[in-house]
Amino acid sequence: MAKSSRSFSAGVFPECAVSKSGERKWLSSWPVESSRLEVGEALLLHSDGLSEARNLAGEEFGDARIEAAARSGIGMSAQALADALTEQARVFRGGETPEDDVSVAVLRRLGSGL
């Protein structure tokens, strides 16, 4: 049984939900949207400091890299996925200090209970 969540985004990036099969869906940023997270699926929340992180050549980390990291994190714990994504962004920046805050939160539904 899927549990539902409600979310909205005001001035931050939309949430990305990733299914067990690796399919992702970007949740609408406005207005409030209801969605369901199936057992094993993950919800990835991040600040613009992650997607807009730049490497030494000025290239942004971007949504494609975030999506690839989320797909590669299927089966990881929520903490391991957040850590892996944060580390990938650090390596992408060449170890440089971020220009903006980098916030990442991952929620993974583990079972059918609340």
LINPE-V910412 format. One record per pair of residues at least 4 apart in sequence whose ideal C-beta (glycine too) atoms are under 8 Angstrom apart, sorted by sequence separation. I is the first residue (numbers start at 1). J is the second residue. If there is no record, write none. Layout:
# LINPE-V910412
i=[I:I]
j=[J:J]
This chain:
# LINPE-V910412
i=[9:18:19:37:46:48:49:54:55:61:62:63:64:65:66:67:68:69:76:77:78:79:80:81:82:83:84:85:86:87:88:89:91:98:9:18:19:28:37:46:54:61:76:90:93:9:18:27:37:54:55:17:53:54:73:7:16:17:27:52:53:73:76:16:51:52:89:16:17:25:51:15:16:50:51:70:73:14:15:51:69:72:73:14:89:14:14:51:69:70:13:50:69:86:12:9:17:20:86:10:19:66:69:85:7:9:10:17:20:46:8:9:19:20:85:8:19:44:82:8:18:65:82:8:17:18:65:82:7:8:17:18:81:6:7:17:18:44:6:16:17:65:79:81:6:7:15:16:42:61:78:5:15:78:4:5:15:16:78:4:5:42:61:77:4:5:61:3:4:13:73:2:3:13:2:12:13:50:2:12:42:50:53:2:44:55:56:5:13:55:56:42:46:50:53:54:55:53:56:44:24:53:54:24:53:24:53:52:22:49:53:16:49:16:49:18:22:48:49:50:18:21:47:49:50:16:20:47:49:50:18:47:18:46:47:46:47:45:46:45:46:44:45:44:45:44:45:43:42:43:42:43:42:41:42:40:41:40:37:39:40:38:39:37:39:39:3:1:3]
j=[13:22:23:41:50:52:53:58:59:65:66:67:68:69:70:71:72:73:80:81:82:83:84:85:86:87:88:89:90:91:92:93:95:102:14:23:24:33:42:51:59:66:81:95:98:15:24:33:43:60:61:24:60:61:80:15:24:25:35:60:61:81:84:25:60:61:98:26:27:35:61:26:27:61:62:81:84:26:27:63:81:84:85:27:102:28:29:66:84:85:29:66:85:102:29:27:35:38:104:29:38:85:88:104:27:29:30:37:40:66:29:30:40:41:106:30:41:66:104:31:41:88:105:32:41:42:89:106:32:33:42:43:106:32:33:43:44:70:33:43:44:92:106:108:34:35:43:44:70:89:106:34:44:107:34:35:45:46:108:35:36:73:92:108:36:37:93:36:37:46:106:36:37:47:37:47:48:85:38:48:78:86:89:39:81:92:93:43:51:93:94:81:85:89:92:93:94:93:96:85:67:98:99:70:99:71:100:100:71:98:102:66:99:67:100:70:74:100:101:102:71:74:100:102:103:70:74:101:103:104:73:102:74:102:103:103:104:103:104:104:105:104:105:105:106:106:107:106:106:107:107:108:108:108:109:108:109:109:107:109:110:109:110:109:111:112:109:112:114]
